[in-house]
Amino acid sequence: MPTNETQPRSRRMSRQDTVSPNSLLTAMNGFVQSVDRMDKIVMVPRRLMDMPTPLIESKENSSTDSYESNNNELNTPADLYGVYSLLKTVKTELVRGPIFEDPGDESMDEHSKQVALVFRQHLNGLFTVLHQLTEAAEFLQDKYEEELDGQSLPSPTLSYKP
């Protein structure tokens, strides 16, 4: 069966594909929207430097997930301007793709730089795996189509019996 060449394979979704509230796409969309709202509210980001540095804690109850509850990197005293810069950097990389060199953002404190570096490593890994899986899906599709094209299907015969 020939593919529709006007629509790239990577953008096709079937009608049965619905985005779950627990999906990676939903989480990324929520994050991007939150950072956009933050950016609209924080009119003068440099004012964050003068604000007290509270603990940043997750709103979600993650007591059942031992990884999240024991490894919450943002559950430390925070430089609010550094966190602001970190969130903007992460959003940019999610939307535009991973950055392969250190952006050298001097506005981030060391903790925020470390979190950004770990995020970048995971994002690069996720992109690599997704590209490999995309190639595997396209390979499988091509092989299936070749197999179908190689088979000669019997043509239906009409028989007329008077």
Secondary structure as the mmCIF struct_conf table of DSSP 4:
data_model
#
loop_
_struct_conf.conf_type_id
_struct_conf.id
_struct_conf.beg_label_comp_id
_struct_conf.beg_label_asym_id
_struct_conf.beg_label_seq_id
_struct_conf.end_label_comp_id
_struct_conf.end_label_asym_id
_struct_conf.end_label_seq_id
TURN_TY1_P TURN_TY1_P1 GLU A 5 THR A 6
BEND BEND1 GLN A 7 GLN A 7
HELX_RH_3T_P HELX_RH_3T_P1 ARG A 9 ARG A 11
TURN_TY1_P TURN_TY1_P2 ARG A 15 GLN A 16
TURN_TY1_P TURN_TY1_P3 PRO A 21 ASN A 22
BEND BEND2 SER A 23 SER A 23
HELX_RH_AL_P HELX_RH_AL_P1 LEU A 24 ILE A 41
BEND BEND3 MET A 43 MET A 43
HELX_RH_3T_P HELX_RH_3T_P2 PRO A 45 ASP A 50
BEND BEND4 MET A 51 MET A 51
STRN STRN1 LEU A 55 LEU A 55
BEND BEND5 LYS A 59 GLU A 60
TURN_TY1_P TURN_TY1_P4 SER A 63 THR A 64
HELX_RH_AL_P HELX_RH_AL_P2 SER A 66 ASN A 70
TURN_TY1_P TURN_TY1_P5 GLU A 73 LEU A 74
BEND BEND6 ASN A 75 THR A 76
STRN STRN2 PRO A 77 PRO A 77
HELX_RH_AL_P HELX_RH_AL_P3 LEU A 80 ARG A 96
BEND BEND7 PHE A 100 GLU A 101
TURN_TY1_P TURN_TY1_P6 GLU A 106 SER A 107
BEND BEND8 MET A 108 MET A 108
HELX_RH_AL_P HELX_RH_AL_P4 GLU A 110 GLY A 150
BEND BEND9 GLN A 151 GLN A 151
HELX_LH_PP_P HELX_LH_PP_P1 LEU A 153 PRO A 156
#
